[in-house]
Amino acid sequence: MKARVQVMLKDGVLDPQGEAVRHALGSLGFEGVEGVRQGKVIELDLDETDPEAARAKVNEMCEKLLANTVIESYAVEVG
């Protein structure tokens, strides 16, 4: 079973990489970009066959390693 985790900085947390991308886009002539938030996507191949058990396992992985839950939020897709 495949799982996908999207990790993003929480609202209110400064995103220097996103700001650098926003600035670079403006320098390249892409006007009107008022904000950029950068995150990461993690794809997992699991041997689990039960979607709910897979989601629970991936949520635990996020809480323990994949996301810094103090400053990041995450969303899990299982399928």
Residue pairs with C-beta under 8 A, 6 or more apart in sequence:
1 45
1 46
1 47
1 48
1 49
1 51
1 54
1 78
1 79
2 43
2 44
2 45
2 46
2 78
2 79
3 43
3 44
3 46
3 54
3 55
3 58
3 76
3 77
3 78
3 79
4 41
4 42
4 43
4 44
4 76
4 77
5 41
5 42
5 43
5 44
5 58
5 61
5 62
5 66
5 67
5 74
5 75
5 76
5 77
6 39
6 40
6 41
6 74
6 75
6 77
7 39
7 40
7 41
7 42
7 62
7 66
7 67
7 72
7 73
7 74
8 37
8 39
8 72
8 73
8 74
9 15
9 18
9 37
9 38
9 39
9 71
9 72
9 73
10 71
10 72
10 73
13 71
13 72
15 36
15 37
15 38
17 38
18 35
18 36
18 37
18 38
19 36
21 36
21 38
22 33
22 34
22 35
22 36
25 33
25 36
26 33
42 66
44 58
44 61
46 54
46 57
46 58
48 54
48 57
51 78
51 79
54 78
55 76
55 78
58 76
58 78
59 76
62 69
62 74
62 76
63 69
66 74
67 73
67 74
